[in-house]
């Protein structure tokens, strides 16, 4: 294995450790020393690959986004209709592997730095652009352009909101409750229909099978 491959593996390992530390300690409690402890190495080892806490946490944000992206690719790859693509986005963001209070804590901790850290801003911009693209494409097949754009923005805002609620509520937020809230947003522009119900049921089942396979 070449030096470049080892460097890539180490950076990924420390990014994952940083994300685990964020879940446990939040932004203020996550230090380079704590990440090193989480990874089972010295602080000097972490500093060899990341020269600052901000650089390390930016890598943690990319790591977290990559986890969601993998699930999105799998689910969208199984979607056969525009409505199924919409529900693939819903189920990606409500995946039991990621939609948990401790994961939401880490996400909130990272997002708090977005207005102040350019690296975080760039990553968050990419995340929102991908979310919009995944939603507005199928919605354009179902709605006029203006309505498709509005519903895409509403869904993105609602998804941010349920993740915030999941992380900040003392009892968290169940996937069932979150799904019901997103259904209410979709109701604003998409009529109830047998096709819509079938798309929801199918993507729920596809998501369940994929999660089970990954375990």
C-alpha positions in Angstrom: 0.0 0.0 0.0 1.4 3.4 -1.0 2.0 6.4 1.2 -0.9 8.2 -0.4 -3.3 5.3 0.3 -2.2 5.2 4.0 -2.7 9.0 4.2 -6.2 8.7 2.8 -7.0 5.9 5.3 -5.7 7.8 8.3 -7.6 11.0 7.3 -10.8 8.9 7.0 -10.2 7.2 10.3 -9.6 10.5 12.1 -12.6 12.1 10.5 -14.8 9.2 11.7 -13.3 9.5 15.2 -14.0 13.3 15.2 -17.6 12.6 14.2 -18.0 10.1 17.1 -16.5 12.7 19.5 -19.0 15.3 18.2 -21.8 12.9 19.0 -20.6 12.4 22.5 -19.2 15.8 23.5 -20.5 18.4 21.1 -18.4 21.1 19.4 -17.0 22.7 22.5 -16.1 19.4 24.1 -14.4 18.0 20.9 -10.7 18.8 20.9 -7.8 17.3 18.9 -6.8 15.5 22.1 -10.2 13.9 22.5 -10.3 12.9 18.8 -6.9 11.3 19.2 -8.2 9.4 22.3 -11.3 8.3 20.3 -9.0 7.0 17.5 -6.5 5.4 19.9 -3.6 7.4 18.7 -1.5 10.4 19.9 -2.5 14.0 19.3 0.6 14.4 17.3 -0.7 11.7 14.9 -3.9 13.7 14.3 -2.0 16.9 13.9 0.1 15.3 11.2 -2.9 15.1 9.0 -5.1 18.0 10.3 -3.4 21.2 11.3 -6.4 22.7 13.1 -9.7 21.7 14.8 -11.6 23.4 12.0 -9.9 21.3 9.3 -10.6 18.1 11.2 -14.3 19.0 11.8 -14.7 19.9 8.1 -13.5 16.4 7.4 -16.0 15.1 9.9 -18.8 17.0 8.1 -17.7 15.5 4.8 -17.6 12.0 6.4 -21.2 12.4 7.8 -22.4 13.7 4.4 -20.8 10.7 2.6 -22.7 8.3 4.8 -26.0 9.9 3.8 -25.0 10.1 0.2 -24.3 6.4 0.1 -27.8 5.7 1.3 -29.3 8.2 -1.1 -27.5 6.6 -4.1 -28.8 3.2 -3.1 -32.4 4.3 -2.6 -32.6 6.6 -5.7 -31.1 3.8 -7.7 -34.1 1.6 -6.8 -36.7 4.4 -7.5 -38.7 3.8 -10.7 -41.1 6.8 -10.7 -40.8 10.5 -9.8 -42.9 9.9 -6.7 -40.6 7.1 -5.6 -37.6 9.4 -6.1 -39.3 11.9 -3.7 -39.9 9.3 -1.1 -36.3 8.0 -1.6 -35.1 11.4 -0.4 -37.5 11.2 2.5 -36.3 7.8 3.6 -32.7 8.7 3.2 -33.1 11.5 5.7 -35.1 9.2 8.1 -32.7 6.3 7.9 -32.4 4.4 11.2 -28.7 4.4 10.8 -28.5 8.2 10.8 -31.7 9.7 12.1 -30.9 9.3 15.8 -30.5 12.0 18.6 -26.7 11.4 18.9 -26.1 11.8 15.2 -28.4 14.9 15.2 -26.3 16.3 18.0 -23.2 16.1 15.9 -24.9 17.6 12.9 -26.2 20.6 15.0 -22.7 21.1 16.4 -21.2 21.3 13.0 -23.9 23.5 11.5 -23.4 26.0 14.3 -20.1 26.8 12.7 -21.3 27.2 9.1 -21.7 31.1 9.3 -18.1 31.4 10.6 -16.0 28.7 8.9 -15.7 29.0 5.1 -14.9 25.2 4.8 -18.2 24.4 6.5 -20.0 26.8 4.3 -18.7 25.2 1.1 -19.7 21.7 2.3 -23.2 22.9 3.4 -23.7 24.6 0.1 -23.0 21.3 -1.7 -25.3 19.4 0.6 -28.2 21.8 0.0 -27.6 21.8 -3.8 -27.6 18.0 -3.9 -30.8 17.9 -1.8 -32.5 20.4 -4.1 -31.4 18.6 -7.2 -32.7 15.2 -5.9 -36.1 16.8 -5.1 -36.7 19.3 -7.8 -36.0 16.9 -10.7 -38.9 14.5 -9.9 -41.1 17.3 -8.6 -40.9 19.0 -12.0 -42.4 15.9 -13.5 -45.4 16.2 -11.1 -45.9 20.0 -10.7 -45.6 23.3 -12.5 -42.1 24.8 -12.2 -43.0 27.4 -9.6 -44.7 24.8 -7.4 -41.9 22.3 -7.8 -39.3 24.9 -6.7 -41.5 25.9 -3.7 -42.1 22.4 -2.6 -38.4 21.5 -2.9 -37.5 24.4 -0.7 -40.3 23.5 1.8 -39.1 19.9 2.0 -35.5 21.0 2.6 -36.5 23.4 5.3 -38.7 20.7 6.9 -36.0 18.1 6.9 -33.6 20.6 8.6 -36.3 21.2 11.1 -37.0 17.6 12.0 -33.2 17.0 12.4 -33.0 20.0 14.7 -36.0 18.7 16.7 -34.5 15.2 16.8 -31.3 16.7 18.3 -32.7 19.2 20.7 -35.9 17.5 22.1 -35.3 15.7 25.3 -37.2 12.7 24.0 -35.9 13.0 20.5 -38.3 12.6 17.5 -39.5 9.3 16.2 -39.1 8.4 12.6 -42.9 7.9 12.4 -43.6 11.4 13.7 -41.0 12.9 11.4 -42.5 11.1 8.4 -45.9 12.3 9.3 -44.6 15.9 9.3 -43.0 15.5 5.9 -46.2 14.0 4.6 -48.0 17.1 5.7 -45.6 19.2 3.7 -46.1 17.1 0.6 -49.9 17.4 1.0 -49.5 21.1 0.4 -48.9 20.5 -3.3 -49.2 16.8 -4.1 -52.7 15.3 -4.0 -53.3 12.1 -2.2 -53.5 9.2 -4.7 -53.1 5.5 -5.0 -49.9 6.1 -6.9 -48.5 8.3 -4.2 -49.4 5.8 -1.5 -47.8 3.0 -3.5 -44.6 5.0 -3.9 -44.4 5.6 -0.2 -45.0 2.0 0.7 -42.5 0.7 -1.9 -39.7 3.0 -0.8 -40.3 2.2 2.9 -39.8 -1.4 2.0 -36.8 -0.8 -0.1 -35.2 1.3 2.7 -35.9 -1.5 5.2 -34.3 -4.1 3.0 -31.2 -2.0 2.3 -30.7 -1.2 5.9 -31.0 -4.8 6.9 -28.5 -5.8 4.1 -26.0 -3.3 5.4 -26.1 -4.7 8.9 
